[in-house]
Amino acid sequence: MSKYEKLWKYLKEKDQDSYELSFEEVKNILGFEIDHSFLTYKKEACEYGYEVGKISMKEKIVNFHRSEGAL
């Protein structure tokens, strides 16, 4: 089980085409702050039908969008 699985399941359950979550919102979902390992794990989002888009360190937000072909 990935340490980010709660986040991926959250995206899938909400079932929106795109999301913009603040780092704080991600922390509330996961129970911990995202770190540099997120860059390695972000590819797992595809298994749940999403891709990680822009990650803004300045604005402290992460964008997610539904993967091509995901239903």
N, CA, C and O of each residue as an XYZ file, in Angstrom:
284
protein
N       0.845     -1.189      0.000
C       0.000      0.000      0.000
C       0.883      1.243      0.000
O       1.782      1.377      0.830
N       0.627      2.126     -0.913
C       1.362      3.378     -1.022
C       0.961      4.339      0.090
O      -0.183      4.341      0.544
N       1.910      5.148      0.518
C       1.582      6.133      1.545
C       0.637      7.217      1.011
O       0.050      7.963      1.794
N       0.490      7.308     -0.296
C      -0.406      8.299     -0.899
C      -1.742      7.712     -1.345
O      -2.540      8.406     -1.975
N      -1.991      6.462     -1.030
C      -3.214      5.804     -1.485
C      -4.483      6.519     -1.027
O      -5.460      6.560     -1.776
N      -4.496      7.078      0.170
C      -5.680      7.814      0.647
C      -6.012      8.980     -0.287
O      -7.181      9.257     -0.552
N      -4.994      9.647     -0.774
C      -5.199     10.777     -1.691
C      -5.768     10.295     -3.013
O      -6.706     10.895     -3.539
N      -5.212      9.218     -3.556
C      -5.701      8.710     -4.841
C      -7.150      8.242     -4.720
O      -7.959      8.487     -5.614
N      -7.475      7.577     -3.626
C      -8.852      7.134     -3.411
C      -9.795      8.320     -3.246
O     -10.931      8.280     -3.718
N      -9.332      9.373     -2.579
C     -10.130     10.588     -2.419
C     -10.487     11.162     -3.787
O     -11.644     11.505     -4.030
N      -9.516     11.267     -4.670
C      -9.766     11.805     -6.014
C     -10.790     10.952     -6.749
O     -11.725     11.475     -7.356
N     -10.608      9.644     -6.690
C     -11.506      8.738     -7.406
C     -12.924      8.805     -6.848
O     -13.888      8.804     -7.613
N     -13.063      8.863     -5.526
C     -14.389      8.903     -4.902
C     -15.132     10.192     -5.215
O     -16.349     10.174     -5.398
N     -14.419     11.308     -5.281
C     -15.062     12.594     -5.579
C     -15.473     12.685     -7.045
O     -16.427     13.385     -7.385
N     -14.753     11.976     -7.910
C     -15.112     11.808     -9.315
C     -15.355     13.112    -10.065
O     -16.379     13.278    -10.727
N     -14.411     14.026     -9.954
C     -14.465     15.269    -10.730
C     -13.424     15.197    -11.837
O     -12.482     14.407    -11.770
N     -13.605     16.031    -12.856
C     -12.646     16.044    -13.963
C     -11.303     16.634    -13.551
O     -10.256     16.215    -14.045
N     -11.338     17.611    -12.643
C     -10.092     18.224    -12.191
C     -10.250     18.751    -10.764
O     -11.352     19.015    -10.285
N      -9.118     18.887    -10.125
C      -9.054     19.369     -8.750
C      -7.890     20.320     -8.616
O      -6.889     20.200     -9.323
N      -8.023     21.261     -7.708
C      -6.897     22.062     -7.260
C      -6.943     21.997     -5.740
O      -7.839     22.557     -5.108
N      -5.982     21.316     -5.174
C      -5.938     21.149     -3.731
C      -4.730     21.877     -3.164
O      -3.636     21.816     -3.724
N      -4.937     22.559     -2.057
C      -3.814     23.198     -1.379
C      -2.997     22.132     -0.661
O      -3.485     21.031     -0.406
N      -1.768     22.462     -0.341
C      -0.937     21.528      0.418
C      -1.622     21.179      1.731
O      -1.530     20.044      2.199
N      -2.310     22.150      2.329
C      -3.015     21.928      3.598
C      -4.159     20.925      3.418
O      -4.361     20.051      4.261
N      -4.905     21.054      2.317
C      -5.983     20.095      2.041
C      -5.424     18.688      1.843
O      -5.998     17.713      2.329
N      -4.312     18.586      1.134
C      -3.675     17.287      0.928
C      -3.233     16.715      2.272
O      -3.395     15.522      2.530
N      -2.675     17.572      3.123
C      -2.258     17.142      4.462
C      -3.450     16.623      5.263
O      -3.332     15.620      5.968
N      -4.584     17.289      5.161
C      -5.788     16.854      5.880
C      -6.292     15.499      5.381
O      -6.804     14.701      6.165
N      -6.149     15.239      4.092
C      -6.571     13.962      3.511
C      -5.631     12.843      3.944
O      -6.074     11.760      4.328
N      -4.326     13.116      3.879
C      -3.323     12.088      4.129
C      -2.983     11.895      5.605
O      -2.666     10.790      6.046
N      -3.054     12.993      6.358
C      -2.617     12.939      7.746
C      -1.154     13.313      7.911
O      -0.614     13.244      9.015
N      -0.509     13.710      6.817
C       0.882     14.169      6.855
C       1.115     15.097      5.664
O       0.352     15.097      4.698
N       2.182     15.884      5.754
C       2.508     16.816      4.672
C       3.182     16.076      3.519
O       3.929     15.119      3.725
N       2.901     16.542      2.303
C       3.605     15.957      1.156
C       5.061     16.417      1.199
O       5.374     17.499      1.697
N       5.932     15.581      0.673
C       7.352     15.899      0.619
C       7.874     15.580     -0.779
O       7.093     15.313     -1.692
N       9.174     15.609     -0.941
C       9.746     15.373     -2.271
C       9.435     13.985     -2.815
O       9.472     13.782     -4.029
N       9.129     13.029     -1.950
C       8.790     11.694     -2.435
C       7.507     11.709     -3.259
O       7.261     10.789     -4.039
N       6.692     12.741     -3.093
C       5.459     12.867     -3.863
C       5.758     12.841     -5.361
O       4.967     12.318     -6.146
N       6.892     13.402     -5.753
C       7.267     13.425     -7.168
C       7.473     12.011     -7.711
O       7.215     11.756     -8.887
N       7.926     11.108     -6.875
C       8.101      9.713     -7.272
C       6.760      8.986     -7.302
O       6.483      8.220     -8.225
N       5.939      9.227     -6.297
C       4.682      8.506     -6.154
C       3.548      9.035     -7.027
O       2.539      8.351     -7.195
N       3.690     10.228     -7.582
C       2.576     10.842     -8.311
C       2.099     10.002     -9.498
O       0.947     10.118     -9.916
N       2.976      9.160    -10.038
C       2.575      8.304    -11.166
C       1.512      7.293    -10.757
O       0.794      6.778    -11.614
N       1.398      7.001     -9.465
C       0.380      6.065     -8.976
C      -1.035      6.583     -9.209
O      -1.973      5.791     -9.289
N      -1.201      7.885     -9.319
C      -2.525      8.474     -9.524
C      -3.184      7.906    -10.784
O      -4.410      7.826    -10.855
N      -2.391      7.516    -11.767
C      -2.928      6.957    -13.014
C      -3.740      5.692    -12.763
O      -4.707      5.420    -13.476
N      -3.351      4.919    -11.755
C      -4.080      3.694    -11.419
C      -5.504      4.001    -10.951
O      -6.372      3.128    -10.970
N      -5.735      5.236    -10.535
C      -7.050      5.662    -10.042
C      -7.749      6.595    -11.021
O      -8.785      7.176    -10.701
N      -7.172      6.738    -12.231
C      -7.799      7.518    -13.282
C      -7.440      8.987    -13.302
O      -8.121      9.778    -13.955
N      -6.376      9.374    -12.597
C      -5.983     10.780    -12.543
C      -4.503     10.951    -12.818
O      -3.713     10.013    -12.706
N      -4.150     12.168    -13.178
C      -2.761     12.559    -13.354
C      -2.499     13.786    -12.504
O      -3.382     14.618    -12.297
N      -1.280     13.887    -12.019
C      -0.871     15.072    -11.275
C      -0.418     16.097    -12.297
O       0.442     15.824    -13.134
N      -1.011     17.281    -12.216
C      -0.636     18.367    -13.120
C       0.389     19.265    -12.462
O       1.411     18.797    -11.960
N       0.115     20.531    -12.467
C       1.028     21.529    -11.921
C       1.134     21.395    -10.403
O       0.135     21.227     -9.704
N       2.363     21.473     -9.918
C       2.634     21.545     -8.486
C       3.300     22.896     -8.265
O       4.408     23.127     -8.750
N       2.639     23.783     -7.542
C       3.183     25.120     -7.311
C       3.685     25.239     -5.879
O       2.903     25.229     -4.929
N       4.996     25.349     -5.741
C       5.587     25.536     -4.419
C       5.278     26.943     -3.892
O       5.119     27.144     -2.688
N       5.198     27.896     -4.797
C       4.928     29.286     -4.400
C       3.503     29.424     -3.870
O       3.286     30.003     -2.806
N       2.532     28.891     -4.612
C       1.124     29.001     -4.219
C       0.693     27.875     -3.286
O      -0.389     27.924     -2.701
N       1.547     26.858     -3.150
C       1.279     25.692     -2.304
C      -0.011     24.983     -2.718
O      -0.908     24.743     -1.910
N      -0.066     24.658     -4.009
C      -1.220     23.934     -4.555
C      -0.747     22.803     -5.471
O       0.362     22.832     -6.006
N      -1.610     21.819     -5.633
C      -1.372     20.717     -6.568
C      -2.621     20.586     -7.424
O      -3.737     20.558     -6.903
N      -2.437     20.505     -8.727
C      -3.546     20.300     -9.652
C      -3.573     18.847    -10.098
O      -2.535     18.240    -10.362
N      -4.768     18.308    -10.175
C      -4.998     16.948    -10.631
C      -6.037     17.001    -11.738
O      -6.937     17.841    -11.705
N      -5.923     16.122    -12.709
C      -6.945     16.041    -13.739
C      -7.144     14.591    -14.151
O      -6.236     13.765    -14.050
N      -8.357     14.302    -14.619
C      -8.704     12.945    -15.051
C      -7.802     12.538    -16.205
O      -7.557     13.323    -17.122
N      -7.313     11.316    -16.153
C      -6.435     10.795    -17.211
C      -7.208     10.619    -18.508
O      -8.420     10.401    -18.503
N      -6.491     10.716    -19.610
C      -7.092     10.428    -20.915
C      -7.618      8.997    -20.916
O      -6.909      8.079    -20.503
N      -8.817      8.801    -21.362
C      -9.382      7.476    -21.450
C      -9.994      6.960    -20.164
O     -10.616      5.898    -20.165
N      -9.835      7.683    -19.066
C     -10.441      7.250    -17.796
C     -11.931      7.544    -17.808
O     -12.350      8.607    -18.265
N     -12.719      6.629    -17.320
C     -14.178      6.807    -17.277
C     -14.640      6.917    -15.862
O     -15.836      7.071    -15.613
